[in-house]
């Protein structure tokens, strides 16, 4: 049992805590840890040194009880799942020109406050300013210039839409008219249009994170060929999530072409400038992402008709050409070429015969003339006329009587035959 404090028995652990409540201020260790209350007090000391700060966010919850002096708020970052508790007085809330409501963009001037008993952090607000429309538009203009300078609006980086998407990703509000407009108009043009629909919050504190999650989900789906961001019209404040910097950068980072169909024609959130294609309305988006089946059928029918006409013209031209070729003599009577060549051959043969005959006749006459000359000059012709040739036995012709000796044997050649004679005188 522990010692008595104030006349009562106190447990030992309580006695130990009371005797040295805040003595452990040095470094902690497994052997010398801080009790929870000491750690909570230290954290509170650290936080109290921050002083007052300015915070911007979106009000997601207001807890205001009748007759209570304190008002509790939840301040949320529109681009992240992070929120802070805010505590303020009724006087600070009532000092705002416009009644504070859920979804309002505010700037809070306050001091971080650590509640050691529960170990919770909150912001004790001493001033709350609602962000006006003029300030919102000025911020959007500054953000627009920043994103444009970084090339997020560049036309050369925008991707063309697929002609016939396999599946269409659609991000829109739950059971919204925009969902119905996109799907119905797309299926009127292409009845087989397939959609991967993500129904998310498109307004309020969770809109940005919900849209980004759905966008990432569809972008990683290999069957989705195009993504549509669709929302109906609304005020500038209602469309603010679609001008959020985080959402704009998420759209820019998508590998899948993105179509923006936010609001109506006058509305122009920043995501319209980042998206690959901007449509004036969700209805227009439903018409832009798919081809018109009936129109394509008419186009195909017209193309087939033009093709048939071109083939018919080609066949007619070729048929006329074949008819003209068949009418030519060479194709009308092919044997005529043979007949003409046969006649040419016959004429050539006749010419050759005549030329050969003339050549033979000329040669015969030349031979006969040579023969006549030969006969005229031949010794036999002389012999035929009654003359004889006297030769020595050795073969020499006797041309002078003085060459012959008395009693010499001589040979006498006659026109026919020879005689052997003896010279006597």
HELIX and SHEET records of a PDB file:
HELIX    1   1 UNK A   12  UNK A   19  1                                   8    
HELIX    2   2 UNK A   36  UNK A   48  1                                  13    
HELIX    3   3 UNK A   90  UNK A   94  1                                   5    
HELIX    4   4 UNK A  133  UNK A  149  1                                  17    
HELIX    5   5 UNK A  155  UNK A  157  5                                   3    
HELIX    6   6 UNK A  177  UNK A  189  1                                  13    
HELIX    7   7 UNK A  207  UNK A  219  1                                  13    
HELIX    8   8 UNK A  240  UNK A  243  5                                   4    
HELIX    9   9 UNK A  245  UNK A  253  1                                   9    
HELIX   10  10 UNK A  270  UNK A  274  1                                   5    
HELIX   11  11 UNK A  282  UNK A  288  1                                   7    
HELIX   12  12 UNK A  293  UNK A  327  1                                  35    
HELIX   13  13 UNK A  329  UNK A  332  1                                   4    
HELIX   14  14 UNK A  335  UNK A  377  1                                  43    
HELIX   15  15 UNK A  379  UNK A  384  1                                   6    
HELIX   16  16 UNK A  401  UNK A  403  5                                   3    
SHEET    1   A 2 UNK A   4  UNK A   5  0                                        
SHEET    2   A 2 UNK A   8  UNK A   9 -1                                        
SHEET    1   B 6 UNK A  52  UNK A  63  0                                        
SHEET    2   B 6 UNK A  70  UNK A  76 -1                                        
SHEET    3   B 6 UNK A  83  UNK A  89 -1                                        
SHEET    4   B 6 UNK A 120  UNK A 130  1                                        
SHEET    5   B 6 UNK A 105  UNK A 115 -1                                        
SHEET    6   B 6 UNK A  52  UNK A  63 -1                                        
SHEET    1   C 5 UNK A 195  UNK A 199  0                                        
SHEET    2   C 5 UNK A 168  UNK A 172  1                                        
SHEET    3   C 5 UNK A 226  UNK A 231  1                                        
SHEET    4   C 5 UNK A 257  UNK A 262  1                                        
SHEET    5   C 5 UNK A 277  UNK A 278  1                                        
SHEET    1   D 3 UNK A 389  UNK A 392  0                                        
SHEET    2   D 3 UNK A 409  UNK A 413 -1                                        
SHEET    3   D 3 UNK A 418  UNK A 422 -1                                        
END                                                                             
